[in-house]
Amino acid sequence: MAFVLKKSASVTWPVVIKKGSDGGKFKEHKFNALFKEIGRERFNELIDEGDEALTEEILLGWDGIKDEEGNSIEFNKENKKILLDDFTVMKSIIECYGQFITGGVEKN
């Protein structure tokens, strides 16, 4: 298949979050993020601006995030701000985006 160079693309990509829980263990949580693919130059600019700037630009949507009652949480500016305020979530989004743009290890 031929490679098609696109000026702008977005891709749904799994995000895995490991949250600390009682007893010094971690629980794994997952959701699908809609990531904006950005160029190397823009990526470097955003890295210099900080994690907040990077995640604000790359995270375009999500699926699979629920509230404590099990209701789906819609993607909007307010909910995005709440989600990204969680350090563990922000770190996981950045790590998974890194796998997406660098061709990280694929699982069968």
C-alpha positions in Angstrom: 0.0 0.0 0.0 1.3 3.4 -0.9 2.0 6.0 1.8 -0.4 9.0 1.6 1.0 12.2 3.1 -1.7 14.1 4.8 -1.5 17.6 6.2 -3.7 16.7 9.2 -4.8 13.4 10.5 -6.4 12.0 13.6 -6.3 8.5 14.9 -8.1 6.6 17.7 -5.5 5.1 20.0 -5.8 3.1 23.3 -4.6 4.8 26.4 -3.7 2.7 29.4 -3.6 4.3 32.9 -2.1 2.6 35.9 -3.6 4.1 39.0 -2.3 3.4 42.5 -4.7 1.5 44.8 -4.7 0.1 48.3 -1.9 -2.3 49.3 0.7 -0.7 47.1 -0.7 -2.2 43.9 -1.8 -0.7 40.6 -5.1 -1.0 38.8 -5.1 -0.7 35.0 -7.7 1.4 33.3 -8.2 1.9 29.6 -10.0 4.3 27.2 -9.6 5.2 23.6 -8.3 8.7 22.8 -8.7 10.5 19.5 -5.3 11.9 18.9 -4.3 14.7 16.5 -1.2 13.8 14.5 1.2 16.8 14.5 4.5 17.4 12.8 7.9 17.1 14.5 8.4 20.9 14.6 5.1 21.6 16.3 5.6 18.7 18.7 9.0 20.2 19.8 7.3 23.6 20.2 4.6 22.1 22.4 7.2 20.1 24.5 8.9 23.4 25.2 5.6 24.9 26.3 4.9 22.0 28.7 2.6 19.0 29.2 -0.5 21.1 29.4 0.0 22.7 26.0 0.9 19.3 24.4 -2.1 17.4 25.8 -4.5 20.4 25.0 -3.5 20.2 21.4 -3.3 16.5 20.8 -6.3 15.2 22.6 -9.3 15.7 20.3 -11.8 13.3 21.9 -12.3 10.0 23.8 -14.4 7.0 24.2 -14.7 4.7 27.2 -14.5 7.2 30.1 -17.2 6.9 32.7 -18.3 8.6 35.9 -18.7 6.8 39.2 -22.3 5.8 38.4 -21.1 4.2 35.1 -22.4 6.9 32.8 -20.3 7.9 29.8 -18.5 11.2 30.2 -18.8 13.3 27.1 -15.8 15.0 25.6 -16.0 18.8 26.1 -13.6 21.5 27.2 -14.7 21.3 30.9 -14.4 17.5 31.1 -11.1 17.6 29.3 -9.7 20.1 31.8 -10.8 17.8 34.7 -9.3 14.7 33.1 -6.0 16.4 32.4 -5.8 17.7 36.0 -5.0 14.1 37.0 -1.3 13.8 36.8 -1.4 10.0 36.2 -3.8 10.4 33.3 -1.9 13.2 31.7 1.4 11.2 31.9 -0.4 8.1 30.4 -1.8 10.2 27.5 1.6 11.6 26.7 3.3 8.1 26.9 0.6 6.5 24.7 0.8 9.4 22.2 4.6 8.8 22.1 3.9 5.2 21.1 1.5 6.4 18.5 3.9 8.8 16.8 7.1 6.7 17.1 5.6 3.3 16.0 5.8 1.9 19.6 5.6 -1.8 20.3 2.4 -3.4 18.9 0.6 -6.2 20.8 -1.0 -9.1 19.0 
